[in-house]
Amino acid sequence: EKGVVAARPGGQMARSCELTAEIEGRSAHVARWQEGRDALAAGLHFVADAYALAKGKTCVLRFGRMESGSARNAVSDRTRLEGTLRCFDDTLFASLWQSLEELARRISAQTGCTLRLSRSEGYPPVTNDAALLVQARERYPIEEAQPTFTTEDFSEFQRRVPGVFFFLGTGGK
């Protein structure tokens, strides 16, 4: 709301990365699909299992784009998935990334496809210094902010110097 200043101690905004899964299989006509290695099926399997890895954790793992195959009557030989991973905690982020890499190896072994993962570094989480926030609240009316999975490059400053990121209410929607 207009005029409201809000912040929270600890994780306020998420760490982010863009992730890409590239899957190589072998195309075959659908009449002889068994001769192929279905990159589309491997991609679907990867997405479903990746979502299950993140379920119940304080994170967001979602894919927003998928490209696969070149013909409707042929097993797909290539699939590309593009998504994002966001967490408030670097330890959880590292654990999830390791689990995704293990999942990629498992699906590769199960399907005979090659699955390669890559990611951008993205931004670290915005983590407010609790002591500084207490000092600010002694001087100014600062409401408790809700954590958000959006990201902010201010987190790079907080890696070097303790800081507090504030949400400032302007009344806009």
KEKE-3310 file (N, C-alpha, C; in steps of 0.2 Angstrom, whole numbers, plus 5000, padded with zeros to 4 digits):
npx = (5004:5001:5014:5018:5032:5042:5050:5060:5069:5083:5080:5073:5071:5072:5085:5091:5091:5093:5089:5093:5089:5096:5092:5097:5092:5087:5080:5066:5055:5037:5031:5040:5045:5052:5065:5070:5076:5068:5068:5058:5050:5059:5062:5049:5048:5059:5054:5043:5049:5058:5049:5044:5055:5056:5044:5036:5046:5054:5054:5055:5053:5052:5047:5046:5047:5047:5055:5054:5058:5054:5045:5028:5026:5037:5049:5055:5071:5078:5076:5073:5073:5068:5070:5067:5075:5072:5077:5077:5088:5105:5110:5100:5098:5110:5109:5097:5101:5111:5103:5095:5105:5109:5096:5096:5107:5101:5090:5095:5102:5091:5084:5092:5095:5105:5107:5109:5113:5113:5116:5113:5122:5114:5106:5111:5102:5092:5096:5092:5101:5098:5101:5103:5091:5083:5088:5084:5070:5069:5069:5060:5044:5042:5035:5032:5038:5033:5041:5047:5047:5053:5068:5083:5096:5102:5106:5119:5127:5124:5132:5144:5143:5134:5117:5100:5086:5072:5055:5045:5030:5020:5008:5004:4998)
npy = (4994:5012:5022:5013:5005:4990:4976:4961:4951:4941:4929:4938:4939:4928:4917:4915:4905:4902:4888:4875:4860:4849:4836:4822:4810:4797:4797:4789:4781:4782:4770:4761:4763:4758:4757:4769:4782:4790:4807:4816:4809:4806:4819:4823:4814:4819:4832:4829:4822:4831:4841:4834:4833:4845:4848:4852:4859:4875:4883:4887:4878:4877:4874:4883:4882:4871:4862:4851:4838:4835:4831:4824:4811:4804:4798:4809:4816:4826:4836:4851:4859:4873:4883:4888:4890:4894:4899:4903:4900:4896:4883:4874:4877:4872:4858:4855:4857:4847:4836:4837:4835:4822:4816:4818:4810:4797:4797:4797:4785:4776:4778:4779:4790:4805:4817:4833:4846:4863:4879:4896:4908:4918:4928:4930:4926:4939:4943:4950:4959:4955:4963:4976:4978:4978:4990:5000:4998:5004:5017:5020:5016:5001:4988:4970:4961:4950:4935:4934:4926:4933:4941:4951:4961:4968:4960:4956:4966:4964:4953:4957:4968:4970:4973:4980:4977:4986:4986:4998:5006:5012:5013:5009:4997)
npz = (5000:4998:5005:5014:5022:5021:5027:5030:5042:5037:5024:5011:4997:4983:4978:4962:4947:4929:4921:4910:4901:4890:4879:4870:4859:4849:4833:4826:4815:4819:4817:4820:4832:4843:4839:4841:4852:4863:4865:4869:4878:4888:4892:4897:4907:4915:4919:4927:4937:4942:4947:4957:4966:4971:4977:4992:4997:5002:4989:4971:4957:4941:4924:4909:4896:4882:4869:4856:4844:4826:4818:4817:4815:4820:4832:4844:4842:4849:4863:4872:4887:4896:4911:4928:4944:4960:4977:4994:5001:5001:5003:5002:4988:4982:4986:4979:4966:4965:4966:4955:4945:4948:4945:4931:4927:4930:4922:4910:4910:4911:4899:4888:4882:4880:4893:4897:4909:4912:4919:4923:4933:4940:4952:4969:4985:4992:5008:5022:5035:5051:5063:5058:5053:5065:5071:5062:5063:5076:5073:5063:5056:5051:5042:5043:5030:5017:5011:4995:4978:4968:4961:4965:4961:4971:4981:4978:4983:4996:4999:5001:5010:5025:5024:5022:5013:5007:5004:4996:4998:4984:4980:4968:4956)
capx = (5000:5005:5017:5021:5039:5042:5056:5060:5075:5084:5078:5067:5070:5075:5091:5088:5095:5090:5092:5092:5091:5096:5091:5098:5090:5088:5074:5064:5048:5033:5029:5046:5047:5057:5072:5073:5077:5063:5070:5052:5047:5064:5060:5043:5050:5063:5050:5039:5053:5061:5044:5043:5060:5055:5038:5036:5052:5053:5058:5051:5057:5047:5049:5041:5048:5050:5055:5055:5056:5054:5039:5023:5026:5044:5051:5059:5078:5081:5072:5076:5068:5071:5066:5070:5076:5073:5077:5080:5094:5110:5111:5094:5099:5115:5106:5092:5105:5114:5098:5094:5111:5108:5091:5098:5110:5097:5085:5100:5103:5085:5081:5097:5096:5110:5103:5114:5110:5117:5112:5116:5123:5108:5107:5110:5096:5092:5096:5093:5104:5093:5103:5102:5084:5081:5090:5080:5064:5069:5068:5055:5039:5043:5031:5035:5037:5032:5046:5045:5052:5056:5075:5085:5104:5105:5109:5127:5130:5124:5137:5150:5142:5128:5112:5093:5082:5065:5049:5042:5023:5019:5001:5003:4997)
capy = (5000:5018:5024:5007:5002:4984:4972:4956:4948:4935:4929:4942:4938:4922:4916:4912:4904:4899:4881:4872:4853:4847:4829:4819:4803:4795:4798:4783:4782:4779:4763:4757:4768:4754:4758:4776:4784:4796:4812:4819:4805:4807:4826:4823:4811:4823:4837:4827:4820:4837:4844:4830:4834:4852:4848:4853:4863:4882:4885:4886:4874:4876:4875:4887:4881:4865:4861:4844:4834:4839:4828:4821:4804:4802:4799:4815:4815:4831:4840:4857:4862:4880:4884:4892:4887:4899:4897:4908:4897:4893:4876:4871:4878:4867:4852:4853:4856:4841:4831:4837:4832:4814:4814:4818:4804:4792:4796:4795:4777:4772:4780:4778:4797:4809:4823:4838:4851:4869:4885:4903:4910:4921:4932:4927:4928:4945:4941:4956:4959:4956:4968:4982:4979:4980:4997:5004:4998:5008:5024:5021:5011:4996:4982:4964:4959:4943:4933:4933:4922:4938:4942:4958:4962:4971:4954:4956:4971:4961:4948:4961:4972:4969:4978:4978:4979:4988:4987:5005:5006:5018:5014:5007:4990)
capz = (5000:4997:5011:5018:5021:5024:5026:5035:5043:5034:5017:5009:4990:4982:4974:4956:4941:4923:4920:4903:4900:4883:4879:4864:4858:4842:4829:4822:4813:4825:4816:4822:4838:4847:4836:4843:4859:4863:4869:4872:4883:4893:4894:4901:4914:4919:4922:4932:4943:4945:4951:4963:4970:4974:4981:4999:4999:5001:4983:4965:4951:4935:4917:4905:4888:4880:4862:4854:4838:4820:4814:4821:4815:4821:4839:4844:4844:4853:4867:4875:4892:4899:4917:4933:4951:4965:4984:4999:5005:4996:5005:4998:4981:4981:4987:4973:4960:4965:4965:4947:4941:4949:4941:4924:4925:4931:4916:4904:4910:4910:4892:4883:4879:4884:4896:4899:4912:4913:4922:4924:4940:4942:4958:4976:4988:4996:5015:5026:5041:5057:5068:5055:5053:5072:5072:5057:5066:5082:5071:5058:5056:5046:5043:5041:5023:5015:5007:4988:4974:4964:4963:4965:4961:4977:4984:4976:4988:5003:4999:5003:5016:5028:5022:5022:5007:5009:4999:4997:4995:4980:4979:4961:4956)
cpx = (5004:5007:5019:5028:5039:5048:5056:5067:5077:5082:5072:5065:5074:5081:5088:5093:5091:5093:5089:5094:5090:5096:5092:5096:5091:5081:5073:5057:5043:5031:5034:5049:5052:5064:5075:5074:5073:5065:5064:5050:5052:5063:5054:5044:5054:5059:5046:5043:5056:5056:5043:5049:5059:5049:5039:5042:5051:5057:5053:5056:5051:5050:5044:5042:5050:5049:5057:5053:5055:5048:5035:5023:5033:5045:5056:5067:5081:5075:5076:5071:5072:5066:5070:5070:5077:5072:5079:5086:5099:5111:5106:5095:5104:5112:5101:5096:5108:5109:5096:5099:5110:5102:5092:5102:5106:5092:5089:5101:5097:5083:5086:5098:5102:5106:5109:5111:5115:5113:5116:5117:5117:5110:5107:5104:5097:5091:5097:5097:5099:5095:5102:5095:5081:5082:5086:5073:5063:5067:5062:5050:5040:5039:5035:5033:5036:5038:5043:5050:5055:5064:5077:5093:5107:5108:5117:5130:5130:5129:5143:5149:5135:5123:5105:5090:5075:5061:5046:5035:5022:5012:4999:5001:5001)
cpy = (5006:5020:5019:5005:4995:4980:4966:4954:4942:4935:4932:4940:4932:4923:4913:4910:4901:4893:4878:4864:4852:4839:4827:4812:4801:4794:4791:4784:4779:4772:4758:4761:4764:4755:4765:4776:4790:4801:4816:4816:4806:4814:4827:4820:4815:4829:4835:4825:4826:4841:4841:4832:4841:4852:4848:4857:4870:4884:4885:4883:4873:4877:4878:4886:4874:4865:4854:4842:4839:4836:4824:4814:4801:4803:4804:4813:4820:4835:4845:4859:4868:4881:4888:4889:4893:4897:4903:4906:4894:4886:4872:4871:4872:4860:4850:4853:4850:4835:4831:4834:4824:4812:4813:4812:4798:4791:4795:4788:4774:4773:4779:4785:4800:4816:4827:4844:4857:4874:4891:4904:4913:4926:4928:4929:4935:4943:4947:4954:4960:4962:4975:4983:4981:4988:5002:5004:5003:5015:5025:5015:5007:4990:4976:4962:4952:4941:4932:4930:4927:4938:4949:4957:4965:4966:4954:4961:4968:4955:4951:4965:4971:4975:4975:4981:4980:4988:4994:5005:5013:5019:5011:4999:4986)
cpz = (5000:5004:5016:5017:5024:5022:5031:5036:5039:5027:5015:5001:4988:4978:4967:4951:4935:4922:4913:4904:4893:4883:4871:4864:4851:4839:4826:4820:4818:4824:4819:4828:4842:4845:4838:4850:4860:4868:4872:4878:4889:4896:4899:4908:4918:4922:4927:4938:4946:4949:4957:4968:4974:4978:4989:5002:4998:4995:4977:4960:4946:4929:4913:4898:4887:4872:4860:4847:4832:4816:4818:4821:4816:4829:4839:4846:4848:4857:4871:4880:4895:4905:4922:4940:4955:4972:4988:5002:5000:4997:5001:4991:4979:4981:4981:4967:4959:4963:4958:4943:4942:4945:4933:4922:4926:4925:4910:4904:4909:4902:4887:4880:4883:4886:4899:4903:4912:4916:4922:4931:4943:4948:4965:4979:4992:5003:5019:5033:5047:5061:5065:5055:5060:5073:5068:5060:5072:5080:5066:5058:5050:5047:5041:5034:5022:5011:5000:4983:4968:4966:4962:4965:4967:4982:4983:4981:4995:5004:5002:5009:5019:5026:5023:5016:5009:5003:5001:4994:4991:4979:4972:4962:4951)
residu = (GLU:LYS:GLY:VAL:VAL:ALA:ALA:ARG:PRO:GLY:GLY:GLN:MET:ALA:ARG:SER:CYS:GLU:LEU:THR:ALA:GLU:ILE:GLU:GLY:ARG:SER:ALA:HIS:VAL:ALA:ARG:TRP:GLN:GLU:GLY:ARG:ASP:ALA:LEU:ALA:ALA:GLY:LEU:HIS:PHE:VAL:ALA:ASP:ALA:TYR:ALA:LEU:ALA:LYS:GLY:LYS:THR:CYS:VAL:LEU:ARG:PHE:GLY:ARG:MET:GLU:SER:GLY:SER:ALA:ARG:ASN:ALA:VAL:SER:ASP:ARG:THR:ARG:LEU:GLU:GLY:THR:LEU:ARG:CYS:PHE:ASP:ASP:THR:LEU:PHE:ALA:SER:LEU:TRP:GLN:SER:LEU:GLU:GLU:LEU:ALA:ARG:ARG:ILE:SER:ALA:GLN:THR:GLY:CYS:THR:LEU:ARG:LEU:SER:ARG:SER:GLU:GLY:TYR:PRO:PRO:VAL:THR:ASN:ASP:ALA:ALA:LEU:LEU:VAL:GLN:ALA:ARG:GLU:ARG:TYR:PRO:ILE:GLU:GLU:ALA:GLN:PRO:THR:PHE:THR:THR:GLU:ASP:PHE:SER:GLU:PHE:GLN:ARG:ARG:VAL:PRO:GLY:VAL:PHE:PHE:PHE:LEU:GLY:THR:GLY:GLY:LYS)
# end
